Amino acid sequence: MQNALPKPAGLREQNRQHTLQRIAEVGIELFLAKGYEATTLDEIAAAAGISRRTFFYYFKSKEDILLAHLEGYADALRASVLKNASAGAPFDVVRSALLELSARFQSDRTIAIARLVKESKSLRRTQGNYLQLEEVLHAALCELWPRKERRERLRLVAMASIGTLRLAADAWLEQDGKRPLTKYVQDAFKNLKEEI
């Protein structure tokens, strides 16, 4: 019988992951302190204690630092959907998952990162991250409800839910996070449900 547990990462892989995380964290901190446009690759490399060449081993551009940060949201969303599978119908599962996920993003730092992405001209295309979230959400729902004839309806749930999340996040940013993000998500889902 084979061991079902995954093998732990080797030392080389652990060091690689640690370096990648360090570069990403340093990059985010510099973006927040100086602004995305004003931060150079050389500054990120120097602050992370690596060479410019080493930077390009881990990331293609400074935009990739922010994209790597945002990718973690998709993984967390999938895990949250699967964890909330018992919440009921697909719409209720997604609502519960997004409320759980939004509860993690309450800090001033999170607001600053979200504002950085939204306000930077060169980062606007990372708004495509919402499309990635929609695709991850749809895949997770199809995992829970695998019948082929439901796929299109599950995609509609994913599309409407991510649109709802976008509206909630925009309102949260516009009001400088005066209320927790979860409140905006609750309100947005309530409004959606009233209109269906």
N, C-alpha and C positions, 0 to 999 in steps of 0.2 A: 504494500500500500504506500502510495506516495504521500509525502508530507504536504498538507493543504496550505500551510503557512508560506507566504512569500519569503524568499531569501532576503536577509537584510542587505542593504546596499553596501558595497565594498568601500574601503577607505577613499579610493580615488573618486568614486561617485559622490560620497559624502562631502569631500573637499570641493568638488565641482559645484554641488548644490549650495554649499555655504558661500562660495565666492559669488555665484550668481545672485543669491539673496542679498549679499553685502552690496554689490554693485547697484542692484535695483533699489535698495533702501537708501543708499547714499544719493542716487539720482533723484529719487522722490524728494528727499530733504532739500537738495539744492534747488529743484524746481520750485518748491514751496517758498524757499528763502529768497531766491533771485528772480524767479519767473522762468517759465519754460524756454522762451526765446533767448533770454540772456545767459542761460547755462550752456557751457560748452562741453564737448566730449572730453577734452583735456582736463577740465575741472573735475568732471565725474571720475575719470580714471585716477587722477592725483588723490582725490579725497578717498577713493576706495583702495588706494595703495597698489595700483596695478598700472601697467603700461597701456598706452593707446591701442597697441596691437592686441593685447590681452582683452581689452574691452570688446574688440570686434570678434573675438573668439566666442563671446557670450551673447552679444547683441549686435544687430546690424546697424542700428541707429539709436539715438536717444529716445525717439518715439517708442521703440520696442520696449524700453524700460517701463513706460506707462502701460503699454499693451500687456506686458507680463503681469503687472499689478492687477489689471482688469480681468485677466483670464481666471484668476482665483475666484472671482465672483461666479463664473459659470460653473465651476466645480462645486462650489458651495450650494448653488441653486439646485443642481441635480441631486446632491445628497439630501437636501432639505425636502425636495418633492418626494423622494423615495421614503424618507423618514415619516412624512405626513400622509402616507398612503391611506391610512385609516380615517382620514378626515371626511370622506364621503365621495361625492361626485367630483369629476376632474376640476371643475371651477373651484370647489371648496378646498381641494387638495392644494391647488396652486395658490389660492388666497392665503391658506395657512403657511405654506412654504415661504411666500414672499414676506409675510409678516414676521416670521421667524428670522429670515435673512436680514430684513431691514432693521431689526432690533440690534444687530451687530454694528450698524453704521450710525452711531450717534455722536461721535466725537467731533471736535472742531477740526481736527486733522482730516477726517473724512469729508467734511464740508469743503475744506480748502482744496482737496484733491479733485472733488467733483466740480468745483468752480473752475479750477485750472483747466480741466478737460473741456468744459463747456465754453469757456471764454477764449481759449487759444485758437487762432485761425488754423494753425498747422495741425492741431489735434482734433479738429471737428470731425475728421473722418473716423476717429475712434468711436464716434457715436454709433458706428456700425457694430459696436459691441452689443447694442440692444438686439441686433439681428442674431448675433451669436447666442445671446441669452434666450431668444425666441426658439432657435434651433435646438439648444440644449433642453429647454423646457418641453418642446414637442417630443423629442426623443425619450425623455424620462416618462412622459405621459403614455407614450406608445409602449414603453416597457411595462407599465402598470396595466394598461388596457391594450393588449397586443392584437386584437382582431383588426384585420385590414380595413374593413368597412368603417371603422371609427377614426381612421387616421386623419381624414379631412376635417372632421369635427374637432378632433383634438388639436389640430393645427390652428383652427379658429380660436379655441380656448387659449392657446399659447400666444397668438397674435394679440388678442384682446387684453390678455393679462399683462404682457410686456408693455403695451400701449398705456395701460392703466398705471403701471409702475413708472413709466416715463413722466406722465402727468404729475404723479405724486412727487417724484424726485425734483421736477422743475419747480413745483410750488414750494417744496422744502428749501431749495436753494434761493428762490426769490425772497423768502421770508427769513433768510439767514439761519435756518434751523431753529427757529424760536420754539417750535414744538418738535417732539421726536418724529423721525421719519415714519415710524409705524403708524402714527396718527394720520399722516397724509395718505399712506397706503390704505388704511381702513376707510377713510373718507372716499377715496377714489374708487375702491371696490364697491362701496355702498352706492355711490352714484351710478356706477356701471350696472349693478344689479337692478336698480330702480328703473333703468331705461330698457332693460331686456324684456 
